[in-house]
């Protein structure tokens, strides 16, 4: 038993000496660090894992002359092949005049990853031997670029006043970490388009300064989702022009910056976010004045604003259709006259309600006599109808 154990220890010692000699002879080993086994660990493997979109891909390339001869005209070229393009990442395209034995040609490349999918780093080396023979070889290193975040957006229309198109709009951005490690969310901001100004609603104002709603340590764990809220308001010069903010409008884009466990920074910018403005079209109807509370079966007044959002003059006819609870007072089918492009028309109307409670004002119809096109406006607003004769006790 003791003899077998001695043999095993002797074999291990022989293997250790052999490994030590091999490490010293390995050109990729750092001198003085043979015992740390940092040989092949410092070379680029054939497959070095995954990199996430928005991160910076960095690589150290070293070409070592492990022969006993001097080689000349060494040219090292590094290209990154993606599914759509081929990028040259070499810092310099000039050839090195000569490379002595045990010497290296080093290069460090960087590239901000902007595509998802398979990437191939192509390292090509050409040189000339002492005999004048020109030689060339290449190496390929493949890696995958994955999506680090899942971003979803929702738009909400404010109801602070009676205008539907030029009012404030709220943007909710849901950001989910779909990697396998935690992220430090350094910045999540909204860069608005030229038509909007933005207010960030992700801080709580205190006496001294604002505090983030997510706490001091803004970490996002794997598969966790965080919601960011922003308020956008049209700038006055655009809000006053009725024909500009209609249909599909560009809101802006999100700018997201994070750091990984090792402090490596990543950044993503979404494409331009677009929003369909509510109630858009050739003709826009908004309410300028309406009472909050009205009496049952008593006429009350409202004022509508009709805006021509088209690029042509319109000749409009107003029709008023009664509903089960709301009854219009006045002549239906009357001519409103011609309205120029981007012009507005104030229209006072009278109506009454035959039903108590919260009632919706509906039944307005505008017809363009030229195109024979009718625009219907229902649920324009709501009004509270009360009975003035009912006592508080009853």
C-alpha positions in Angstrom: 0.0 0.0 0.0 2.8 2.4 0.9 4.7 1.4 -2.3 1.7 2.1 -4.5 1.2 5.5 -2.8 4.8 6.4 -3.4 4.5 5.5 -7.1 1.4 7.7 -7.4 3.2 10.6 -5.8 6.2 10.1 -8.1 4.0 10.0 -11.2 2.2 13.2 -10.1 5.6 14.9 -9.7 6.7 13.8 -13.1 3.4 15.2 -14.6 3.9 18.4 -12.7 7.4 18.9 -14.1 6.3 18.1 -17.6 3.4 20.5 -17.4 5.7 23.2 -16.0 8.2 22.7 -18.8 5.4 22.9 -21.4 4.0 26.1 -19.9 7.5 27.7 -20.0 7.9 26.7 -23.7 4.4 27.9 -24.6 4.7 31.3 -26.4 1.3 32.3 -25.1 2.4 32.0 -21.4 3.3 35.2 -19.6 6.8 35.0 -18.4 7.0 34.5 -14.6 3.4 33.3 -14.4 3.9 29.7 -15.5 2.7 28.4 -12.2 -0.6 30.3 -12.6 -1.5 28.2 -15.7 -2.3 31.3 -17.7 -1.3 29.8 -21.0 -4.1 29.0 -23.3 -6.5 31.0 -21.1 -5.2 34.1 -22.7 -5.8 33.0 -26.3 -9.1 33.5 -28.1 -11.1 30.3 -28.0 -13.0 29.0 -31.0 -16.3 29.9 -29.2 -16.2 32.5 -26.4 -19.8 32.6 -25.3 -22.5 35.2 -25.9 -22.3 39.0 -26.2 -25.4 41.2 -25.8 -26.7 43.9 -28.2 -25.5 47.3 -27.2 -22.3 46.1 -25.5 -18.8 46.8 -26.8 -17.0 43.8 -28.2 -13.2 44.0 -27.3 -10.5 41.6 -28.3 -6.7 41.4 -27.9 -5.0 39.9 -31.0 -1.4 38.8 -30.7 0.7 37.3 -33.6 3.8 35.6 -32.2 6.8 34.5 -34.1 7.7 31.2 -32.5 10.2 30.2 -35.2 14.0 30.8 -35.2 13.9 33.1 -38.3 13.1 36.7 -38.9 9.9 37.3 -41.0 9.1 40.4 -42.9 6.1 42.5 -44.1 3.7 41.2 -41.5 0.2 42.4 -42.0 -2.5 41.6 -39.5 -6.1 42.2 -40.5 -9.2 41.7 -38.3 -12.7 41.8 -39.9 -16.1 41.2 -38.3 -18.6 39.4 -40.4 -22.3 39.8 -39.6 -25.4 38.7 -41.5 -25.6 42.0 -43.3 -22.1 43.5 -43.5 -18.3 43.0 -43.1 -16.5 45.5 -40.9 -12.7 46.2 -40.8 -11.7 46.5 -37.1 -7.9 46.7 -37.5 -6.4 49.8 -35.9 -3.8 50.1 -38.6 -3.5 48.6 -42.1 0.2 49.2 -42.3 2.5 46.2 -42.5 5.2 45.6 -39.9 8.6 45.7 -41.5 10.1 42.7 -39.7 9.4 40.4 -36.7 12.2 38.8 -34.8 11.9 35.4 -33.1 10.0 35.4 -29.9 8.5 38.8 -30.8 4.8 39.7 -31.2 2.6 42.0 -33.2 -0.3 43.1 -31.0 -3.5 44.8 -31.7 -6.6 45.6 -29.6 -9.9 46.0 -31.4 -13.2 47.4 -30.3 -16.7 47.4 -31.8 -20.1 48.4 -30.5 -22.4 45.6 -31.3 -25.5 46.8 -33.2 -26.9 43.6 -34.7 -28.4 40.4 -33.3 -27.3 37.0 -34.5 -24.1 35.2 -35.4 -20.9 37.2 -35.7 -17.6 35.9 -37.0 -14.3 37.5 -36.2 -11.9 36.8 -39.1 -8.2 37.3 -38.3 -5.9 37.1 -41.4 -2.1 37.2 -41.2 0.2 37.5 -44.2 4.1 37.6 -44.0 7.2 36.9 -46.0 9.9 34.4 -45.0 13.7 34.9 -45.2 13.6 32.9 -48.4 11.2 35.4 -50.0 8.2 33.1 -49.8 4.9 34.8 -49.1 2.6 33.0 -46.7 -0.9 33.6 -45.5 -3.3 32.1 -42.9 -6.6 32.9 -41.3 -8.5 32.0 -38.1 -12.2 32.3 -37.5 -13.9 33.0 -34.1 -17.6 32.7 -33.9 -19.9 34.3 -31.2 -23.6 35.0 -30.8 -25.1 38.4 -30.1 -28.3 38.2 -28.1 -31.0 40.6 -27.1 -30.4 41.8 -23.5 -33.7 43.7 -22.9 -37.3 43.4 -23.9 -38.8 46.8 -24.2 -42.6 47.4 -24.5 -44.3 50.8 -24.7 -47.8 52.0 -24.0 -49.4 55.4 -24.6 -52.1 56.9 -22.4 -54.1 60.1 -23.3 -54.5 62.6 -20.6 -58.0 63.8 -19.6 -57.0 67.0 -17.9 -59.0 69.2 -20.3 -61.4 69.0 -23.2 -58.9 68.9 -26.0 -58.2 65.4 -27.4 -55.3 65.9 -29.8 -53.2 68.7 -28.4 -53.4 67.4 -24.8 -50.6 65.7 -22.8 -49.8 62.1 -23.5 -48.2 59.7 -21.1 -45.7 57.0 -22.2 -45.1 53.9 -20.1 -42.0 51.9 -20.9 -41.7 48.4 -19.6 -38.1 47.1 -19.6 -37.4 43.5 -18.8 -33.9 42.0 -18.2 -33.9 38.8 -20.3 -30.3 37.9 -19.5 -29.1 35.5 -16.9 -27.3 38.1 -14.7 -28.4 41.2 -12.9 -28.0 44.7 -14.4 -27.3 48.1 -13.0 -29.6 50.5 -14.8 -27.4 53.6 -15.1 -29.8 55.6 -17.2 -33.3 55.3 -18.8 -34.3 58.5 -20.5 -36.7 59.6 -23.2 -35.4 61.9 -26.0 -38.5 63.6 -27.3 -39.0 64.7 -30.9 -38.9 68.4 -31.9 -42.7 68.7 -31.4 -42.8 67.6 -27.7 -41.3 68.5 -24.4 -40.9 65.7 -21.8 -41.2 65.5 -18.0 -39.8 62.4 -16.3 -42.1 60.9 -13.6 -39.7 58.4 -12.1 -38.5 60.4 -9.1 -40.2 61.5 -5.8 -39.4 65.1 -4.9 -38.2 65.7 -1.4 -37.0 68.8 0.4 -33.4 68.3 -0.6 -33.5 66.4 -3.9 -35.4 64.0 -6.0 -35.3 60.3 -5.0 -35.7 57.5 -7.6 -38.9 55.5 -7.2 -36.7 52.3 -7.6 -34.4 53.1 -4.6 -30.8 54.0 -4.3 -29.5 50.7 -5.9 -31.0 50.6 -9.3 -30.5 46.9 -10.0 -32.7 44.9 -12.4 -32.6 41.1 -11.6 -32.9 38.5 -14.4 -36.4 38.3 -15.9 -37.5 41.2 -13.7 -39.5 44.0 -15.3 -39.4 47.7 -14.5 -41.9 50.4 -15.6 -40.8 53.9 -16.4 -43.3 56.8 -16.9 -42.9 60.0 -18.9 -45.3 62.9 -19.7 -45.1 64.5 -23.1 -46.7 67.8 -24.0 -46.8 69.5 -27.4 -44.7 72.6 -27.6 -46.9 75.8 -27.9 -45.8 76.5 -31.5 -47.0 73.1 -32.6 -50.1 72.8 -30.4 -51.5 75.9 -31.9 -51.4 74.5 -35.4 -54.2 72.0 -35.6 -53.0 70.3 -38.8 -49.6 69.3 -37.5 -50.3 67.0 -34.5 -52.7 64.5 -36.1 -52.5 61.0 -37.4 -49.3 59.2 -36.7 -46.8 61.5 -34.8 -43.2 60.8 -33.8 -42.9 60.9 -30.0 -39.2 60.3 -29.5 -36.8 57.4 -28.6 -35.7 55.7 -25.4 -32.0 55.8 -24.4 -31.1 52.9 -22.1 -27.6 52.6 -20.4 -26.7 49.7 -18.1 -23.7 48.0 -16.6 -23.1 44.3 -16.1 -21.5 42.5 -13.1 -18.0 43.2 -14.3 -18.7 46.9 -14.9 -19.0 46.6 -18.6 -21.3 49.2 -20.1 -24.1 48.6 -22.6 -26.3 51.0 -24.4 -29.5 50.7 -26.5 -31.6 53.2 -28.3 -35.0 52.3 -29.5 -36.2 53.3 -32.9 -38.5 56.4 -33.1 -41.7 55.7 -31.1 -44.9 56.6 -32.9 -48.3 57.3 -31.6 -51.7 57.5 -33.3 -53.3 60.7 -32.1 -56.9 60.1 -30.9 -59.8 61.6 -32.9 -57.6 62.6 -35.8 -58.9 63.1 -39.3 -59.9 65.8 -41.7 -62.2 67.4 -39.1 -61.6 67.6 -35.4 -64.2 68.4 -32.8 -63.4 69.4 -29.3 -65.3 71.0 -26.4 -64.5 74.5 -25.3 -67.1 74.8 -22.6 -69.5 72.4 -20.8 -71.0 72.5 -17.3 -70.1 69.8 -14.8 -73.6 69.5 -13.4 -77.0 70.2 -15.0 -80.6 70.0 -13.9 -82.9 67.3 -15.1 -85.1 68.4 -18.2 -83.6 71.9 -18.2 -81.7 73.1 -21.2 -78.0 73.8 -20.9 -75.3 75.2 -23.2 -72.1 73.8 -24.5 -69.6 75.3 -26.9 -67.9 73.1 -29.5 -64.8 73.9 -31.6 -64.6 72.5 -35.1 -61.2 72.6 -36.8 -60.4 71.8 -40.4 -57.3 69.6 -40.3 -57.2 68.9 -44.0 -55.4 70.8 -46.7 -58.6 72.0 -48.5 -61.5 74.3 -47.7 -64.5 72.4 -46.4 -68.2 73.2 -46.6 -69.8 71.6 -43.5 -73.4 70.7 -42.5 -74.3 70.0 -38.9 -76.7 67.3 -37.9 -77.9 66.6 -34.3 -79.2 63.1 -33.5 -81.1 62.5 -30.2 -80.3 59.6 -27.9 -82.3 57.9 -25.2 -81.2 60.4 -22.6 -79.8 63.4 -24.5 -82.0 65.7 -26.6 -80.7 68.5 -28.8 -82.5 71.9 -29.0 -82.2 73.5 -32.3 -82.3 73.0 -36.0 -80.6 69.9 -37.4 -79.1 69.9 -40.8 -78.0 73.5 -40.8 -75.2 74.9 -42.9 -72.1 75.9 -41.0 -70.4 77.5 -44.1 -66.9 77.2 -45.4 -64.0 76.5 -43.2 -60.5 77.1 -44.5 -57.5 74.7 -43.9 -56.3 74.9 -40.3 -59.1 77.3 -39.4 -61.5 76.8 -36.5 -65.2 77.5 -35.9 -66.8 78.1 -32.5 -70.2 76.5 -32.3 -72.6 77.1 -29.4 -75.2 74.4 -28.9 -78.1 73.7 -26.5 -79.4 70.4 -25.2 -81.2 68.8 -22.3 -81.2 65.5 -20.6 -84.3 63.4 -19.7 -82.4 60.9 -17.5 -80.6 61.4 -14.3 -77.0 60.3 -13.6 -73.8 60.6 -15.6 -74.8 61.0 -19.2 -72.7 60.8 -22.3 -73.1 63.5 -25.0 -73.4 61.9 -28.4 -75.1 62.3 -31.7 -73.2 65.0 -33.5 -72.7 64.5 -37.2 -70.6 66.7 -39.6 -71.0 66.2 -43.4 -68.6 67.5 -46.0 -70.9 68.5 -48.9 -68.1 68.2 -51.5 -66.9 64.7 -50.7 -70.3 63.6 -49.2 -68.3 62.3 -46.2 -69.9 62.2 -42.8 -67.9 62.4 -39.5 -69.6 61.0 -36.4 -68.8 62.2 -32.9 -70.2 60.1 -30.0 -69.1 60.1 -26.4 -67.8 63.6 -26.8 -68.1 64.3 -23.1 -70.0 63.4 -20.0 -72.2 65.5 -17.8 -73.8 64.8 -14.4 -77.6 65.3 -14.4 -79.3 65.9 -11.1 -83.0 66.5 -10.1 -83.4 70.0 -8.5 -86.7 69.1 -6.8 -85.4 66.1 -4.9 -84.7 66.9 -1.2 -81.4 65.7 0.4 -83.3 63.5 2.9 -85.1 61.6 0.2 
